[in-house]
Amino acid sequence: MTARNIAIASDHAGFELKAQIGSWLRDAGYEVIDLGCDGPQSVDYPDFAAAVARAIADGRAERGVLICGSGIGISIAANRHPGIRAALVHDATTARLSREHNDANVVALGARIIGPEIAKDCVDVFLKTAFEGGERHSRRIAKMG
């Protein structure tokens, strides 16, 4: 199943890439819930990770896309929220594995690390890949709470 409602947010470093990914997702037929930021002025990435986490928790979004300079800070911030499994990915393979093995519901990208085309590939694979399931993957996810 392909997720159709996507929450997207970034800090100032990821603002431009967020705009590109959001537009590309809309063109592909996704409902995009843009939760900020709204410009290049300095902001704090934990606030935007929390906004995406809330959108998933309350059912407004099935999956999330988060972007900061490296992807590291925003993924750490997102994973502090119950029910969020955010995966920092750098290519289509890590995006696929984050879904197949970890049932990640948020993908994190580093705008200063990867370019727009690779980012689109990552998001595309992330949204189209199903959780593999099975006892071993499900057991491990259950241990994360």
Secondary structure by P-SEA (a helix, b strand, c coil): ccccbbbbbbcccaaaaaaaaaaaaaaaccccccccccccccccaaaaaaaaaaaaaacccccbbbbcccaaaaaaaaaccccccccccccaaaaaaacccccccbbbbbcccccaaaaaaaaaaaaaccccccaaaaaaaaaac
